[in-house]
Amino acid sequence: MTLITESDGLESLRVRIEPWTQAGLALLRRINGPEMTRHLGGPETEEQLLARHARYLDLGGVGQMFRIILEPEGAVAGSIGFWELNRRERKAYETGWGVLPEFQGRGIAVAAAREVIAAARAEGRYPSLHAFPSVGHPASNAVCRKAGFTLAGECAFEYPKGRMMRSNEWRLDLTAEG
């Protein structure tokens, strides 16, 4: 669990991540709205959303999807996860997240990213974790920077399948002590 200290003197928040379950479908539907997907090509159809949910439930033994939970109230603030990435003939982990609008700007995504980094490091299958936020999404790029990723540069990245986007490639060495 990661502690977030509010800079304006409010009580600190604790963020934990819990494994994705069938209950995550309602959260996925909220994350699928136009405001949350504008940097990702827009909302998915119901069929695509159900397929995504099924993938989140079973990542093939590599990685894990999570719901982001705020403590002590237990509010569900978003999702985050890590999974296998095949890039440039190498395997690594990839991560991605979505924090619901009412929880944005509070450091929750950074805290959850640190939890995912620890989970990927503990799984120990691959030496690095990568993130590919749109170059036009300053908040997600800031999450990468604040969570300890190193900017590798801009790249073309396919997301969703069939759609190329300009992304920043961020990399984090999982073999270094965190």
PyMOL commands that set and color helices and strands:
alter all, ss='L'
color gray80, all
select helices_A, chain A and resi 24-31+34-40+46-57+101-103+108-123+138-147
alter helices_A, ss='H'
color red, helices_A
select strands_A, chain A and resi 2-4+13-19+63-71+75-87+90-99+128-131+150-158+164-173
alter strands_A, ss='S'
color yellow, strands_A
deselect
rebuild
show_as cartoon
